Amino acid sequence: MKNPHLLLLSLSLPTPPPETDFPGGLPSGAIEAVKTAYAGVVQILDPPRDGFNLTLKLNFSKFPPDEERRQALLVKIASVREIVLGAPLRALLKHLTSKTISSDMDRLVALVHRPNESFFVIPQMEKVIVVFPMRFKDSIDTVLATSFLQEFVQARRTAGLNNAPPCLWSSSPPLELKKAPAEASLANAGFVSFVIFPRHVEGKKLDRTVSSLSTFHAYVSYHVKCSEGFMHTRMRRRVESLIQALDRAKPDVEKSKNLANNRSFKRLSLKEAHANSHS
């Protein structure tokens, strides 16, 4: 904008699948979550800019003067997509901390996290179950992700992670998804389920839990791509070492030519040649 202290930040969200609730083009509770996260610094423009779901006007003159607080606010602004998409999940987990009854109790709630893809939340009185159908377009990514998720579940059982949320992986849809639409319960890399208890959302743990669950698919995709890159690097190094071994095994052409040029031949008479053949 013309004013150097003002900046417009527009956000385009993934296309929601039909089973999700997206009133006004935003997840439920998104406006309240933005107002709470950026109180006094951000103004929500209504309507948003064309082609976007949300447009925010940032006022830099209202940023805190302390450098550490300013940096923390900038990081929070960079996480606006996570805050908007995680708003419904945060609201459901807050009922778990306050031990109040949610209107969605024991009902399957679909939340969008990727274009035309959703994950599912089943709120209960003493716990919240979160189920991720894991889908990947590339066949190699699917194989790596399946292996990674199986190891991920096994790692949860180690002694140092006793306080982490219980985690399960299955190749078929869990029972919690029996009421989900058939298209929504398809996954080529299996299903991952987390069970969230009140101790996982106490105090500041709520923000960390919401962030980890909202970005879980991105977390898995990141490690899958890293694994693929690592294997490609190992393969290239192996090929390079084999090429070097083959190069060392090649005969030295110049040396062979020199040896041939240094050889001398003596013409033998017929009598000497006949004598050598009998010796």
N, C-alpha and C positions, 0 to 999 in steps of 0.2 A: 504494500500500500504506500501512498505518498508519505504518510507519517512514518518515520523510521522506528518509532516505538511500537507500531502495530503490525501484526502479521496474521494472515488468514491461513488456517490449517484445515484442509478438507480431507475427509476420510470416506473411502469406498469399501463397503463390507462385502464378504462373499455372498453369492446368490443363495438364499435360504431354501432348503428342501421343503416340500409341502407339509411335512409333519411338524415343523417348528413354528413357534409363535413369534411373529415379527411385526408388532403393531406400529404403523407409521414408518416402516422401513428400518426400525431399530429394535434390538432385543428389549424385552421388558425390563424396566429399571435402569436403562442405559443413561437417560437424561439425569436422573438423580445421582447416579454414580459419578458422572462427569462433574456435576456441580459440587459434590462432596470432595472429589480429588483435586479440583482446581479452583477452589473458592476464592473469589476476589481477583483472580488473574485472568480468567477465561470467560468470554461471553459466547453463548450459543446463538448462532444466527438461524432464524426461522423465516423463510425456508432455507435449506442449504443450497450451495451452488449446484448448478445443473450437473447431473451425472454422479453426484455424491450423496451419501446417506447422512452425513453430518459435517457441518462447517463451524469451526471455532475461531473466534477473534482473540488473539493473544495480545496482552498489553504488557510490554517489557518494562515500562516505567513502574509497574506495581510488583515487579519481582523483588524478593528479599535482597537487601544489600550484602548480607553475609554470603561469601563465596561458596561455602559448603552447602548451605540451604538452597542457594540458587542452582547449583549443580544437581542436587537431588530433585528439584522441581523440573529441570530440563529432562532428566532421565524419566520422570513420571509422564511428562508430555510426550516423549518418544514412545511410551508404552500405552498410548491412548487406545489403540486397537484392542489390546489385551483387556483394558479397563471396560471398554464398551461391550465386547463379546462375553466377558466374564461376569457382567452385572447380574444376569439371572442365577448363575451358579453361586455367586456371593450371597444373594438373597436367600437361597435355599440352605446354604451352610450356616447362615446367621440364625436360622430357626433351630439348628442343631446346638449352637452355643447357648442360646437362651432357653432351650428345651421347651419351646412353644410349638403348637401344632400348626403346620403349614397347610394352606389350602390345597396344595398338591400332594398331600400325604398319601403314600402308597400308590401314587399315580406315575406312570411313565412320562417323563418330561424330556423332550428332544431339544437340544441346544446346538446351534450351528457353529462350526469351527473351520470348515473348508467349503469351497464352492459346491453346492448341492450335496453336502455331506454333513452329518450330525453325529453327536455322541449323546448318550442317554443318562439321565439322572433319575434315581428312584429314591425319594426322601422317605425315611421312616422315623419313628419316634426316637430311637437311640442311635441311629446310624444313617448314613447316606451312601448308596451304592452308585458308582459311576462306571459306565461301560463304554468302551471305545471299540467300534468296528474298525479294524485297521485295513485300509485299502491302499494299494500302490499300483501305478500304471505299468511300470517296467517290471518284467519278469525277474530280472536279477535282483532288483530292489525288494521284490516280494520274498525271495528266498533268504536274502540277508536279514530282512526285517523279522521274518519268522524265527530264524535262529537267534537273533538278538533278543527278541521278546521272551523266548524260552529261557535264555540265560539271565535275563532281567528278573524274571520270576524266581529263579533259583538263587540269585544274589540276595533277594529280599529275605531269604531264610537264614542268612548268616547271623551270627550272634550280635554283631554290631548294629544291626538294623531292626532290632526287636520293637522299637517304638515307631517305626514307619508303618504307613497304612498297609494292611494285608493286600496282596496282589495275586491275581489268578490269570492264567492264559488258557484258552481253549480254542480248538479249531472249529467248533460248532457254536452257534449262538447260545448263550446261557439262558436259563429259565426266565430271568428278568426281562428278556426281550420277546417273550411269547406274544405280547400284544403289539409289538412294533410292526410297522408295514414291512412286507416281504422285501422290497427294494432296499429299505434302510438297514436290514439285518444281513446284508451280503458283505462278505469281507474275504479277501484272498490271502490275508496274512493273520487271520484269526481274530480273537476278541480278547481284550484286556479289561479286567474288572478291578476296581479299587473300592475298598470299604473304608469310609471315613467315619471316625468316631469323634466324640466331643473333644478329646484330648488333642486331636490333630488341628483344631481350629480355635484353640484358646488364645486370646490376646493377639499378638503380632503373627501368630502362626496362620491366622485366617488369610492374610494377604499372600503369604508364601504358598499355601495350599491352593488357593484360587489361581495363582500364577502358574504353578506347576501343572495343574490339571488343564488349564486353558491352552497351554502350549505343549501338551504331551506329544501330539502327533508331530509337531515341528522338531521336538527333541529327538524322537526316534528317527525321523528323516535325516536329521543332521548326522547322527552316528552311523546310519546306513551309508550315507555318501562318504563319510570319513573312512569307513571300512573298505568301501569300494576303491577309493583313492589310494589307500594303503596297499591293497592287493595289486593294483595296477603298478604302483611304484616298485613293489617287490618283483613283479613279473618283468618290468623293464630292466631292473638291475640284473636279474638272472639271465636275460637275453644278452645283455651287454657282456657279462662274464663269459658266456658261451662263445660269443663272437670273438672275444680276445683270445680264448683258447684255440679257436680255429685259426686265427691269424698266426699264432705262434707255431702251429703245426704246418703251415705252408712252407715249402722249400724256398731257399733263397736263390732266386733266378740268377741274379748277378754273380753270386759265388759259383754257381754251377757253370756259368759261361766261362768264368776265369779258369776253372779247373780244366774245362774242355780245351781252352786255348793253350794251356801250358803243357798238354800232353804231346809227346813226340813218338813218331812211328818209324820203325826200321824195316826197310824192304828186304824180305828174305828171298833167297834163291830157291828153286824147286827142290834142290837136294836138302837144304836146311829145313824147309817146311815139311818135307817128308820125314826127316829125322825127328822133328819136334812132335809130329803126330804119333810116332811110335814110342815116345818117351813118357 
